[in-house]
Amino acid sequence: MKKLALHWQILIAIVLAALAGSLSGTDAGIGALRLHAVYEFLGTIFIKALKMIIVPLIFSSIVVGITGIGRAGDLGRLGAKTIAIYLGTGLLAVLIGLVCVNVVRPGFADGEPVGEQLALHAGTAEVAASLQAHGGIGELVGIFERMVPENVVATASNNGDILALIVFALLFGFFIARAGDEHAEPLFAFWNAVFHVMMGITEFVMRFAPLGVFGLVAAVVAETGFDAVRPLTVFALTVTAALALHAFLVMPLMIRVLAGVAPQRLYRAMSPALLTAFSTASSSGTLPVTIECMERDAGISNRISSFVLPLGATVNMNGTALYECVAVIFLAQAYGVELSFATQALIVITALLTSIGVAGIPSASLVAIGMILTMVGIPIEALGVLFVFDRILDMLRTSVNVLGDGAAALIVARLQGERTALADAPLGERRHR
């Protein structure tokens, strides 16, 4: 028999956890060993493993991504347009998520925070004090002060100072690209090797996700029953609505205005890639299909697609950035904490920057979310509740990521003067020629 896919393993683990937690409660056990303690142990080990890989994975991936952009031979106008579009669409996606989560407020039910229903143990005052200690609640200028690290080594050893580490990674990657080949080649090779090793460790940790998810979900159900279902469903619907707004309102407007193409033609051309992205939840795994769709059905030149699309699979994560923002604010709401403008601005900036360094594999964004939680002072243990609906939301946000890559490639091609098949004739006519 073929090995069961990871997402099916996780779904089965969630079902078994719900049954185990509801049957055992918090008191059942075997001798002196309580089952609830076993659930908490499994969940704690998994969360610690995620925290372990945060700094090296994010730092190496950002350095490699930025260096790759700077070393690209066609970085000039083509690169500038591509990066501007990716940053613009990413920022719009995060802002849509920010508006939706503040309007719907899924972390509150009947005016009360849902932390107790989600078995989040820290109190509102404790979390608010942690936010204050991490500088999350304060003047906006404080955010920019925190971007400059006093000691890079100390910053790397402190998960709460991630923003400064990201800025240093951006600068480090940028100046590697500007160094001569004699110095740039070994540095790029080293950090590229570190990135691939960390990808391997991440995939290894995710193999144990079913056990970790089982422990996290079973512990919540044992404590609260099925009270967590309603707030998590509202959260999942909020994320879905925000992704839909970005995919079916913002992106079509950009395609129409900047590319002069009817959006439905691009959607039709990209349908195989979007279905692949939805089923695999991997933008990197979908890349070959995306390139084929954009070249064969959209009529974009290989010169454009070979530069824009691989770059997009690395740095353009619209759906992921949106999800990170909504998830962090939802958990803050669940603790009953009202985030200030400065804190939300910090979350927006960090979600946009960390989405650059998120690996294009299933559930990799959870690492970035854990990093943001730690940075602003929200207990990272709260990350466990997101696993319940993470798989379906991962499939949706990956589809949005891939759609953003295709839209950017089309817009760049049109701005570079290419006519493309979508602008010249309906897709059906192109296929039957």
ZINOR-V740300 format. One record per pair of residues at least 6 apart in sequence whose ideal C-beta (glycine too) atoms are under 6 Angstrom apart, sorted by sequence separation. I is the first residue (numbers start at 1). GAP is how many residues later the second one is. D is the distance in Angstrom with one decimal. If there is no record, write none. Layout:
{{I	GAP	D} {I	GAP	D}}
This chain:
{{29	6	5.4} {131	6	5.0} {149	6	4.2} {155	6	4.6} {255	6	5.7} {294	6	4.8} {358	6	5.2} {374	6	5.4} {28	7	5.3} {107	7	5.9} {135	7	5.6} {332	7	5.4} {358	7	5.3} {373	7	5.0} {413	7	5.6} {176	8	5.4} {220	8	5.4} {255	8	4.6} {155	9	5.0} {156	9	6.0} {277	9	4.4} {421	9	4.5} {26	10	4.6} {155	10	5.1} {276	10	4.7} {295	10	5.3} {358	10	5.2} {370	10	5.1} {24	11	4.3} {176	11	5.0} {252	11	3.7} {255	11	5.8} {294	11	5.0} {176	12	6.0} {273	13	5.7} {276	13	4.7} {370	13	5.2} {291	14	5.3} {354	14	4.2} {149	15	3.7} {147	16	5.9} {152	16	5.6} {273	16	4.6} {146	17	5.5} {147	17	5.9} {272	17	5.7} {273	17	4.3} {146	18	5.9} {291	18	5.4} {149	19	5.8} {290	19	5.6} {328	19	5.4} {147	20	4.6} {273	20	4.7} {272	21	5.7} {325	22	5.8} {350	22	5.3} {270	23	5.2} {269	24	5.7} {134	26	5.4} {287	26	4.7} {325	26	4.4} {324	27	4.2} {269	28	3.8} {269	29	4.6} {284	29	5.3} {283	30	5.1} {321	30	4.8} {321	31	5.4} {363	31	5.8} {362	32	5.7} {321	34	3.8} {320	35	4.9} {317	38	3.9} {320	38	5.4} {315	41	4.6} {317	41	5.5} {327	42	5.2} {324	44	5.7} {328	44	5.1} {320	45	4.6} {324	45	5.3} {332	46	5.8} {313	47	5.4} {331	47	5.7} {331	51	4.6} {327	59	5.8} {323	74	4.9} {243	76	5.7} {284	76	3.2} {283	77	4.0} {320	77	5.5} {282	78	5.8} {319	78	3.1} {282	79	5.4} {242	80	5.7} {282	80	5.9} {281	81	4.2} {319	81	3.2} {318	82	5.5} {319	82	4.8} {318	83	5.9} {239	84	5.9} {317	84	5.1} {318	86	4.2} {239	87	5.2} {316	88	5.5} {316	89	5.6} {312	93	3.5} {235	95	5.1} {309	96	5.6} {312	96	5.9} {308	100	5.9} {309	100	5.6} {55	101	5.6} {119	101	4.4} {308	101	4.4} {66	104	5.8} {119	104	4.3} {305	104	5.8} {308	104	5.4} {119	105	5.1} {304	105	6.0} {63	106	5.2} {67	106	4.4} {71	106	5.1} {62	107	4.0} {66	107	3.0} {70	107	2.4} {117	107	5.6} {66	108	5.6} {304	108	5.9} {63	109	5.5} {67	109	4.7} {300	109	5.7} {304	109	4.6} {59	110	4.9} {63	110	4.2} {67	110	5.0} {117	110	4.1} {118	110	5.0} {117	111	5.4} {290	112	5.8} {294	112	5.7} {281	113	4.5} {300	113	4.7} {117	114	5.8} {281	114	4.9} {283	115	5.5} {294	115	5.3} {286	116	5.4} {114	117	4.0} {278	117	4.9} {281	117	4.8} {283	118	4.7} {283	119	5.6} {300	120	5.7} {67	121	5.3} {277	121	4.7} {278	121	4.8} {299	121	4.5} {109	122	5.9} {277	122	4.7} {298	122	5.9} {299	122	2.8} {298	123	6.0} {298	124	5.4} {274	125	5.2} {277	125	4.1} {64	127	5.5} {63	128	4.6} {64	128	5.2} {106	128	4.2} {106	129	4.2} {273	129	5.6} {60	131	5.2} {64	131	4.8} {106	132	4.9} {60	134	4.3} {61	134	5.3} {104	134	4.6} {60	135	4.0} {270	136	4.7} {101	137	5.9} {60	138	5.7} {100	138	5.5} {57	141	4.3} {100	141	6.0} {56	142	5.2} {100	142	4.1} {266	144	5.8} {97	145	4.7} {96	146	5.2} {53	148	5.7} {53	149	5.7} {96	149	5.3} {96	150	5.2} {259	151	5.1} {255	152	5.5} {259	152	4.7} {93	153	4.9} {236	153	4.2} {243	153	5.4} {247	153	5.3} {258	153	4.6} {239	154	5.5} {259	155	4.3} {49	156	4.7} {232	156	5.3} {247	156	5.8} {251	156	5.3} {232	157	6.0} {243	157	5.2} {265	157	4.5} {92	158	5.4} {269	158	5.7} {268	159	5.3} {199	160	5.7} {261	161	4.8} {261	162	5.3} {265	162	5.4} {46	166	2.5} {216	168	3.4} {42	169	5.5} {43	172	3.8} {42	173	2.7} {43	173	3.9} {213	174	4.6} {39	176	4.6} {43	176	5.7} {39	179	4.2} {40	179	5.1} {39	180	4.0} {36	186	5.1} {163	187	5.9} {166	187	5.0} {26	196	5.3} {13	197	4.0} {17	197	4.5} {21	197	4.0} {25	197	5.5} {26	197	6.0} {20	198	4.9} {24	198	5.8} {10	199	5.8} {22	199	5.5} {10	200	5.4} {13	200	4.9} {17	200	3.7} {21	200	2.9} {9	201	4.3} {13	201	4.3} {17	201	3.9} {21	201	4.0} {140	202	4.6} {10	203	5.4} {14	203	5.5} {18	203	5.4} {137	203	5.0} {143	203	5.0} {138	204	5.6} {140	205	6.0} {137	206	5.5} {136	207	4.6} {127	208	4.3} {128	209	5.3} {162	209	5.1} {127	210	5.2} {124	211	5.8} {124	212	3.7} {162	213	4.5} {120	214	5.9} {160	214	5.7} {159	215	4.3} {160	215	5.8} {118	216	5.8} {115	219	4.5} {114	220	5.0} {115	220	5.1} {113	221	5.6} {107	223	4.9} {113	223	3.5} {106	224	5.3} {93	225	4.0} {97	225	3.9} {101	225	4.6} {108	225	5.8} {82	226	5.2} {107	226	2.3} {94	227	4.9} {98	227	5.6} {107	227	4.1} {90	228	5.5} {93	228	5.5} {94	228	5.9} {97	228	4.4} {101	228	4.7} {89	229	5.4} {93	229	4.3} {97	229	4.4} {101	229	6.0} {86	230	4.4} {90	231	5.1} {94	231	4.9} {74	233	5.6} {136	240	4.0} {136	241	5.2} {134	242	5.8} {134	243	3.5} {131	246	4.3} {130	247	3.7} {65	249	5.0} {65	250	5.2} {94	254	5.1} {94	257	5.3} {122	257	5.1} {94	258	5.5} {91	261	5.9} {90	262	5.3} {120	262	5.5} {118	267	4.9} {65	291	5.7} {62	294	5.9} {62	295	4.2} {61	296	4.0} {58	299	4.7} {54	313	5.8} {89	315	5.4} {50	317	5.9} {54	317	4.8} {50	320	5.3} {85	323	4.7} {85	326	5.8} {82	330	5.4} {81	331	5.3} {81	334	5.6} {43	341	5.6} {10	381	5.9} {7	384	4.9}}
